[in-house]
Amino acid sequence: MDTIRAVFSTPILVRDIENSGEVNKRLEEIILESESTTPGRTRSNIGSWDSQKDFFEWPFEEIQTVKLWIARAVKEITLKTTKQKFEPRAQEMLAHAWANVSRGDSYRKIHNHESCTWSGVYYVKSDLVKEKSRSSGNIEFLDPRMLCLQAELPNSSFGSRLRVVPRAGRLVVFPHWLQHYVNPVEDDSLRICVAFNVKIETHTVKLRANSMRPLLHSERQYFSKVSTASAHKVD
């Protein structure tokens, strides 16, 4: 019997949080106040404001609520990806986050996130008018199988892109390595979101780390060995 399997799939969770209006309204006030008083950070953002990666530490009840929404989503996508074989506990989820405020002509370059397990974004406010194009302000994910871009097969998923429209209350979770970008905001509308990274400290990861030791005990030892090897180099 012939078998055709779908392999190398990439999980992405998109969830619209119900009854998030009041939380979003207060988060908007909190984030805009921080934007007005705190210098922004430059990452992949062009023309927009990014906070420090300490958003989860800000002392507001609404941020604790967002953390709970994210934890539930991370638990669900982890269970789905591991075929219900691994359920992360709350204390195993290490995370940080930063707020972003985007207005006209701002965008984010193609990038992925630092080494972790999951990354994501929660949209607090999105008034994108999309008068010029439907892609204005959308986040887009690229097929990680780069050679698929060369495939010419109509109506297949080879080399495709996933476009997600930012809406207030929408939560998106994806693998940290998945490259993505945000299209330029083509009007004067306002978009506020919270980006985050979550690292799951599994038993396997801890066990692997405990079984490994530093290659060298000091930088001085390293440079001493390199200098000695260079002195005896034969061309």
CORBELPE-V454486 format. One record per pair of residues at least 12 apart in sequence whose C-alpha atoms are under 6 Angstrom apart, sorted by the first residue. I is the first residue (numbers start at 1). J is the second residue. D is the distance in whole Angstrom. If there is no record, write none. Layout:
i-><I/I>
j-><J/J>
d-><D/D>
This chain:
i-><12/12/13/13/14/14/15/15/16/16/17/20/23/24/44/44/45/46/46/46/47/48/48/48/49/49/50/50/51/51/52/53/53/53/55/55/56/92/92/93/93/94/94/95/95/96/96/97/97/98/98/99/99/100/100/101/101/102/102/103/103/103/104/104/104/104/105/105/105/106/106/107/107/107/108/108/109/110/110/111/111/112/112/112/113/116/117/117/118/118/118/118/118/119/119/119/119/119/119/120/120/120/120/120/121/121/121/121/122/122/122/122/123/123/123/123/124/124/124/124/125/125/125/126/126/126/127/127/128/136/136/136/136/137/137/137/137/138/138/138/138/139/139/139/139/140/140/140/140/141/141/141/142/142/142/143/143>
j-><173/174/172/173/171/172/170/171/169/170/169/169/62/124/108/109/108/106/107/108/106/101/102/106/100/101/99/100/98/99/98/96/97/98/97/98/97/200/201/199/200/198/199/197/198/196/197/195/196/194/195/193/194/192/193/191/192/190/191/188/189/190/185/186/187/188/184/185/186/184/185/182/183/184/181/182/181/180/181/179/180/177/178/179/176/199/198/199/174/175/176/197/198/173/174/175/176/196/197/172/173/174/195/196/171/172/194/195/170/171/193/194/168/169/170/193/168/169/192/193/168/191/192/167/168/191/189/190/189/183/184/185/186/182/183/184/185/164/165/182/183/163/164/181/182/162/163/180/181/161/162/180/161/179/180/159/160>
d-><6/5/5/5/6/5/6/5/6/4/5/6/6/5/5/5/4/6/5/6/4/6/5/6/6/5/6/5/5/5/6/6/5/5/5/5/6/5/5/6/5/6/5/6/4/6/6/6/4/6/6/6/4/6/5/6/5/6/5/6/6/5/5/6/5/5/6/5/6/5/6/5/6/4/5/5/5/5/5/5/6/5/6/5/5/4/6/5/6/5/5/6/5/6/5/6/5/6/4/5/4/6/6/5/6/5/5/4/6/4/6/5/5/6/5/4/5/6/5/5/5/5/5/5/6/4/5/6/5/6/6/5/6/6/5/5/5/6/5/6/5/6/5/6/4/6/4/5/6/6/5/4/5/6/6/5/6>
